[in-house]
Amino acid sequence: MFLERLLSSIVLVVVLAAALLLGGNILFLLCLFLAITAYWEIIRATRVLEKDKKMNGIEIVGMLGVAGYYGVRFFADTETYIMLSITLTLIALMFLYVFSFPRYHANQIMAVVFAFIYAPIMLSYIYLTRNLEDGIYLVWLIFISSWICDTCAYLVGMLIGKHKMAPKLSPKKSIEGAIGGVAGSFLVGVLYGYILAHFQFLELDNIWLIGIIAGIGGIISQVGDLAASAIKRNFSIKDYGKLIPGHGGIMDRFDSVMFTAPMVYYLAVLLLNRTLY
């Protein structure tokens, strides 16, 4: 089990690193794949599927909405068209709900809307961050905020964790671990900022801002992790999928990334004054 988890982690990191370095169409296609897969995993988890378990109309509309949103992001990335793609998806879902009534329940419609916003839209900020000025360097903060935080939180929690952070939701997570995770993200962020500034990869007035972005991202990442766990608890499932051996599905591995990606993007825009190409 450990070897399987280790090997899949290595493959995942290599594929992701290559896509982040190359950017452009490669990263876009990867994000689209992650978005569609995560959307489908949430749909399955929240049991939108009907009894025959065949793909139904609202799921198809949601999937088309995901494709439409990413298409607009790629071909016409303006606020007007982005909001139009989201609005048309919601209208199409309600159109189908109304004119096929009572085939679909309101809970199913809300689950599809939730799945559409939660995974695909949040994950698109990986691509958006990479497309920022200096995005080739800033995009790594998304993963420093999430995966470094997760690792540090685990280690600190194992060593000194005593006070439970969310005992009913995740009994193994501690307050000490959470603080350690945020501190780890902040320190690694500062070190990363120093390296970038030292080798003149990035012009920075204050390298501490990189640490602050990573630290804030670390706080948000833990909310993302717990949110995904809460959904699994509600629907009594162990993993969202089996795509990544030893880890589960995309939602299991990228649950915290979905929260850190938009946070890092907006903090980079607000604190570092970075803009899209």
C-alpha positions, 0 to 999 in steps of 0.5 A: 500500500505504501509503495503504491501510494509513493509511486502514484505520488511521484507520477502525479508530481512529475505530470503536474510539474511538467504541466505547470512549467509548460503552461499554455494548452498543456496546463489548460487540458490538464485543468479541464481533465481535473475539473471534469473528473472532480465534477463527476466524483462529486456527482457520484458522492452526492448521489445525483444519479438516478436509480438506473445509474445512467447519466441523466439530463441535468448531469449532461447539462452540468458537464456541458456547462463545465466545458463551456466555462473552460472554453470561454476561459481559453478563447474569450477570457473576459468577465462578461463572457465568464459570467455569461457561461455560468449564468447560461448553465444555471438557466439551462439547468432550471429550464430542464428542471421546470419542463421535465417536472417532476422527473428531477428533484430540487436537491439534484439540481442544487447538487449539480450547481454545487458540483459545477462551482465547487470543483471546475470553477475553483480548479480553473484558478490554477490555470489563471494563476499560471497566466499571471505576470510571473505566473510560472513562479507564483503558481507553485504557491498554490501547492506550497499552501496546500501540500506543504501545509498538509505535510507539516500539519501531519508531522507536527500533529504526530509529534505534539498534537493534543487538542482536537480541531474538529473531533467529530469530523476529523479526529486525527487533526489537531490544533497544534498540527493546524498551526504547524501546517500554516507555519510550515507553509509560511516559512517555505513560502519565505524561503521560496521568495528568497530563492526567487529574489536571490536568483532574480527570477522575480522582482520583489519589494518584500519577500515576506509577501510570498510567505504571507500568501503561502501562510494565508493559503495554508489556513484556507487549505485546511478548510478545503480539506475538512470541507471535502471530508465533511461531504464524505461523512455526510454520504458515508463514502471513504474516497471520491474515486480510485483514479490515483492509486493509494490516494483515491480520486481527484477530489481526495488529492486536490480538495485543499488545492481547490481552495488555495488556487483562487486565494493565491490568485487574488492575493497575487493580484492584490498584494503583488500587483500581478496582472493577466498576460 
